[in-house]
């Protein structure tokens, strides 16, 4: 019984290590986008949902006041062009402002 518990703990610890090493290898990026035409409180919701539907997007935060969206994504699965297009396609043109490793 103790061997099973130790094995399970080892497997869990190993899986967390793999996730962390992927982030360290530069696979996960954070980009900021300037988003046009956002004028009301529901606009950021539409932009966020559109960007979240892109494969590889992990997190989206939209700020109405600054008209920006900050996106954390897996660079192996998507890029800034696809993320910007998702917002543009729902009526809110987006352009990348900056990229950085996350």
Residue pairs with C-beta under 8 A, 6 or more apart in sequence:
22 28
23 102
26 75
26 101
27 74
27 75
27 76
28 58
28 72
28 73
28 74
28 75
28 101
28 102
29 72
29 73
29 75
29 99
29 100
29 101
29 102
30 70
30 71
30 72
30 73
30 99
30 100
30 101
30 102
31 70
31 71
31 73
31 80
31 83
31 96
31 97
31 98
31 99
31 100
32 68
32 69
32 70
32 71
32 96
32 97
32 98
33 68
33 69
33 70
33 71
33 80
33 83
33 84
33 87
33 94
33 95
33 96
33 97
34 67
34 68
34 94
34 95
34 97
35 47
35 62
35 67
35 68
35 69
35 87
35 92
35 93
35 94
36 67
36 92
36 93
36 94
37 43
37 91
37 92
37 93
38 44
38 47
38 62
38 64
38 67
38 92
40 64
41 64
43 64
43 92
44 62
44 63
44 64
44 69
45 62
46 90
46 91
46 92
47 60
47 62
47 69
47 87
47 90
47 92
47 94
48 60
48 61
48 62
48 69
50 86
50 87
50 89
50 90
50 92
51 57
51 60
51 69
51 71
51 83
51 86
51 87
52 60
53 86
54 73
54 78
54 82
54 83
54 86
55 77
55 78
56 73
56 74
56 75
56 76
56 77
56 78
57 71
57 72
57 73
57 74
57 78
57 83
58 72
58 73
58 74
59 71
59 72
60 69
60 70
60 71
60 72
61 69
61 70
61 71
62 68
62 69
62 70
63 69
63 70
68 97
69 87
69 94
71 83
72 102
73 83
80 96
80 99
83 94
84 93
84 94
84 95
84 96
87 93
87 94
88 94
